[in-house]
Amino acid sequence: MRSNFIRFTFVTLIFLLIPAFYGFHPQNVPNKIALLEKQRINKLIIKKIIQSENTDLLDKSFERFREQNLLKGLAVAIVKDEKLIFAKGYGYADTEAKILASPEQLFRIASVSKLITSIAIMKLVESGKIKLDGKVFGKYGILNDEKLGKIKDNRLENITIRNLLNHSGGWTQRYGDIAFLPRIVSEQTGDPMPLKINSYLKFVTSKRLHFEPGSSSAYSNLGYMILGEVVARASKTSYEKYVKENILKPAHIFDMQLGGSFENEKLLEEVRYYQPEDAQPVEAYDGSGRMVPKIYGSTNMALLGSAGGWIASPVDLMKLLVVIDGDSRTKDILSAKSIAEMTHVDENGLDPLGWRSTNENGEWWRTGTLPGSSALVKREPNGISWVMITNTSNYKGPHLAIEMDRIMSATLRKINRWPDYDLFDFFPK
């Protein structure tokens, strides 16, 4: 009896202590165990790359770049010939908690999300559920709800899915980026904030286009927000669920997801975001009228979703890139035809599909900028692909990506011999 009592007491203490250790929330136990496992993997990666003759060069270059641009944290991942040969963080993911930056942590990737959305569209095209030149609005469009109201500009019915992908839908930012002006949309549609995608659809059907669809490209977050709804309608599921099941899961990516807007929505594995100390507060997107830091609460991340709402780690972005890069050493999740379609250099100067820019030399790149984050993903024709991402805003805004490209290009040119290991092997399949 005494031994049974002791055994019962011991087991009870274990069940009491485990939740206490993991923050008094039993539901957090799996998440924290996963985080500890990723931290273990990161230590193995660091131990491996320390042995590389290139590590000192890379460390000095990236740390200098971080300090010069006053970035709290920075993370980098580099692939050579489909192998992950470098993945490391610099500075802090969270200065208050003294958590160092590392390449398995989640960052807002901003408009790199457009690349994900473009891949989703191409998957739907390959499955025969939509056509690139299929109409978006009007009687024969995929978004043909009567509740969207009467179309004011008949040219809207000419917009195709391709037009939304290459930013030639007919909208400009002449009066500002409407994706970040929810109060204007609310006032003109009569819909309360926070807004849903249908409010933006009602808004565009009630307005005239700025130019003929397909005639030129003008960067449009709005177009990619609409594409998220196209994915949902065509797949008969949510945009996020379709992407996770049909793109991320086949690529062995399990942590990427749509991020939250406010600080209390930050995920366990997500970095903390920072902005210049003299940045002024702005109105929260939800219509409450409260003033918030621009990095937390100015943008409805769920609504921005398909245009800029994803959070991802640098390692996962590299996992994604190697399955859409046309290199046969790793099986791609898109057909060669789809990859060629996405990266085609248009003779009329229209943008590529999903990528920010591509050229005849085989360079493809995608940038992303939001308050508190900046990212650049690049595929080069010499077998090298890389991502650099930060958790800090500075006044360079989108131009920070240009400097990321400059420092990375200058650094990589100094490397003559690459390691033959593959750090992807450290991650469970």
N, C-alpha and C positions, 0 to 999 in steps of 0.2 A: 504493500500500500504506500509506504513511504517513497519507494523508487518511482511509482506511478505519479505521486504528487509532485516530486521533483521534476519529472519529465514534463508534466502538464505546465508547471510554473515556467520552465525554461522555454517551451514553445510559445506560451503566452507572451513572455518578454520579447521574444524575437518578433512576433507580430506587432507588438507595440512599438518596438524600436525602429523597424524598417520604415513605417510611415513617418516617424519623427525625423529619421535621417534624410528622407526624400521630401522634406518640406511639409509634413503633416497632411499631405494629400495622396492617398493611395493611388489615385489615377495618374499621378505624376511618375510613379515608379518605372513603368516601361519607357517613358520618354527620357528619364534621367539615366537609365541603364543604357539606352541607345546612345546618349550623349557621351557617357563614359567610354563606350566602345569606340566611338569616333575619335575621342581624345587619345585613346590607346593607339588607334591606327595612325593618327597624325604623328605621334611620337616615333612610331616605326618608320614613317616616311622621312621625318627629319633626320633620324639616325642614318637612313640610307643615303639621302642626298648630301649629308655632311661629307661622305666619302668621295663625292664628285669633285673633280678639280675645278669645276666652274662655279661652285657655290659661293666662294668668297667674292668673286666678281659680281655675281647676281645680287648678293646681299648688299654690298657697298652701293651699287647702282640704285637699287630699289629703296633702300633706307634713305639715301641722299634725296631721292625724288620725293619721298614722303615728308621729310623734314622741310624741304624747300617750299612745298605747297601747303604746309601746315595741316597735314592730314592726320587725324587721330589714328586711323588704321588703314591698312592696305593689304590685299591678298592677291597672289599671282599663281597661275597654273600654266604650264607649258607642255605641249605635246610635240613629239618628233616622230614621224613615220608611224602614227597611230598609237604610240606609246607615251604614257604620262611620265615625263622625265624630270619634272620639277613642280612642286606645289608647296607654297610657304606663305605665311602671314608676317606682317611687319607692324609694329606699333600695337595699338589696343583695339579690341572689339568693343570694350566697355571700360572706359577710364575710371569710372566711379567704383566699379567692382574689381578693378585690376585684372580683367580678363584679356589675355593677349589675343591678337588677331591670328586666325589660322584658316587654311583653305577649305575646311569642311564646314565652316559656319555659313549661315544664310545671310545674304545681302539683298536689298532691293536692286533689281537689275534694270528697272525703268524700261526704256524703249527696246532693250534687247528682247523684251516680251513680244515684240512684233515679229521677231524671227520665229518664235514658238507658234504664234497664231498662223503665220504663213505656212509652216509645216503642217499644222492641223488642216488648213484648207486644202493643201496638196494631197493629204491622205484621203480626204473626202472626195476629191476629184478622182483619185485612183480607184476608189471603191464605187464610183459611178453615181454617188449621191448628189453631186453638184457638178457644174461645168464652170471653168474659169471665165468664160464669156457669157455665163448665165446672168439674167437680170436680177437686180436686188429689190427694186421697188416697182410698184404698179401691178396691174392685173396679172402679169406673167412673172412677177418677181417673187423671190422666196420670202420677202417681208411685205406681204400684200394685205395686212390687216385693215379692215375698214375703219377701225377705231383710231388709226393714225391720222385720219382726217383727209380732206381733199388735197391733192398735190397741187401746189401753187405754180411750180415751174415744171412744165412737161419734160424738160431735159432730164429731170430726176429719174424718169423711167428708162433712160438710156444708160444709167450707171450699171456697170457690170462688176462682178466680184474681182476681176482683174484690175479694174479701175481703182477699187478700194485698196488692193494690195500694192499698187505702184503709185499711190497718192495722186491719182488723176481723176478723182471723183467729182471735182468741180468746186471744192471749198478752198479758200485761202485763210490765212490768219491776219487778214487786212484789219480787222477790228479786235484782234486778240485771239487767243486759242480758246475756242468755246468749250473745249473739254475741261478747262480749268475755270470756267465762269458759270458755275451752277445757278447763281442768283438770277442772272439774265435769262437763262433757260426757264427757271421757275416762274419768273414774272411773265414771260411771254407765252407759256403754255398753261399757266394757272395751276400747275402741279406743285404740291408742297415739297420742301426739302426735308431729308435727303432724297435726291432724285434716283429714279431707276432708268434703265436704258430706253424704255418706251417714251419717256419724256423727251429724250434727245431725238428719237425717231419722229415724234410729233413736231418737234422744233424744226427739223430739216425739211419735212414735207410742207411746212408753212412758209418757207423762205425760198428766195431765188438763189440759184447757184451763181458763183462768181465767174465760172468759165465753163465751156463745153466739155463734158466728160471725155477723157481720153486724149485731149488736145495738148496737155502739158501736166507736169507734176508739181504739186505744192504740198509740202509736208502736212499731214493731217492725222492727228490723234483721233479725231472724230471718226474718220473712215475705219480705223482699226477697232474702235469701240463697237462700231456697227458689225464688223466682221465677227466679233465674239458672238453676237446674236445669230449671225448666219451659221456659225458652227453649231450652236445650240439647236437651231431649228432643223438643220440638215441631219444632225445626229440623233435628234429626239432625246437628248440628255443635256446636262449642263455643260457649258464650255469647259470648265475646269475638269470635270469628270472625264470628258472625252479626251482631253489632252493627256491626263494621267494614265488612262487605260491604253490609249493607242499610240502614244509617243514616248512618254517618260518610262512607263513600265517595260516596254521592249528594249529601251536603252539602259535598263538597270538603274534608273533614277527614281528614288522613292521619297525624297525630302522636298523637292520643289513644289511650291504651292502659291496661291494668291495670298498676298500679305495683308496686314491690317493697317489702319490709318493712324490710330492713336497709340500713345506709348504703352497703355495698359493692354494693348493687343499684340505686343511684341512676343514672339515665340521664344521658347527656351533656348533654341540654337541660333536665334537671330541676333545680329550685332545691334548695338545702340547707334543711333544716328546723331550727327553733330552739324552745327552751322556756325558761321562767324558770330562772335560774341555780341556784335552790335546789330545783328539782324533783328528787324522789327516783327512783332507778332502780327498775325493776320486773322481774318474771320474764319471760323471753323466751317467745313463744307456742309455740315448737317443742318444749317439753318437756325441753330440755337442762338446765334449772335455773339457767342463767347469768342474771345481772342485767344489764339493758340500759337505755339511756335510753328513756323512754316514746315518744319520737318515732321511734326506730329499733329495731324488734324486738318491741314489745309486741303488735302487731296483725298477724294473718295477712292481708295485703292481698289475696292471691290468693283466699282463702276469702271474705273480706268482699266482694270483687268487685262483684257486682250491687247490693249495698247501700251500698258506699262505697269501692270500690277503684280507681276511675278517676283518671288524671292527665290534665290538659288545660291548654291555654293560655287566657287570657281571650279572645283573638281567636277561637279555635276554638269556645268556648262561645257567642260571639255568632253565629258561623256557624250553629251548631245552632239557636239560638233563632229566627232569622229564617225557618227552614224548618218551624217548628211553632207559629207565632204567629197563624195565621189571616189574615195580611195578604196580599192577592192580588198585591202588587207583587213579591214573590219567591215562586216556586212552592214550596208546602209538600210535605214528603215523607209527610205523613199527610192523610187525608181530613178535610173539615170536620166530619164526624160524629165521627171519632176525637178531634179536638182538643176538640170540645164535650164529649165524654164525659170526657176527662181533666180538664177545668177546671170541670165542673158543680159548682155550689154546692148541696150536699145539704141538703134541708129537715130531715133528722134529725140534722144535725151531723157526718155521717161525713166523713172527710178526702177531698180530691180524689185523683186517680190520678197518682202521681209527683210532683206539685207539693206543696210543704209547705202552701200555703194559696192560695185564690183567693177573689175576692169578686164581688158583683154589678156593681161598677164597672168590672170588666175588668182588675184588678190580679192578676197571678200571680207568686208568688215561691217560690224554692227555696233553702234554706240547707244548709250542710254544715260539720261541725266534726270534726276529728281532732287528736290531738296533733301540733302543728307546723303546722296549717293551719286556715283558716276562710274560707268562701266564701259569697257571696250573689249570686244571679242573680234579676233582676226584670224583668218586662214590665209597662209602664204603659199605660193606655188612650190616652195622647196621642201614641203613636208612638215613645216613647222606651223602650229596653231597655238594661240595663246589667249588668255584673258587676264585683264587687270581690273580690279574693282576696289572702290573705297567706300567708307561709311561717313564721309565728311564733305560738306559743301564748301566751296570757296567762291570768290567773285569771278573766277574764270568761267564758271558755268559749263556749257557744252564744250568750250575751248580746252578744258582740262583733258579731254580725250585726245586732242591733237598732241598734247605734251606727253600723254601716256604712250602714244604711238612712237613719238620721237625718241623717248628714253629707251623703250623696249627695242626698237630697231637698232639704235646705236649700241646697245648692250649685246644683242644677239650677234651682231657682226663681228664681235671680238672673240666669239667662241668657235674654235676650229674642230673640236672633237666632242661628240655627244656620248653620254653613257648609254649602255645597251639594255639596262633594266627597264621594267615597266611597272610604275607605281600603281597602275590600275589593279595589279594583282593583289594588292593589299586589301582591296574592297570586296566584300562578299557579292557574289553574282545572284 
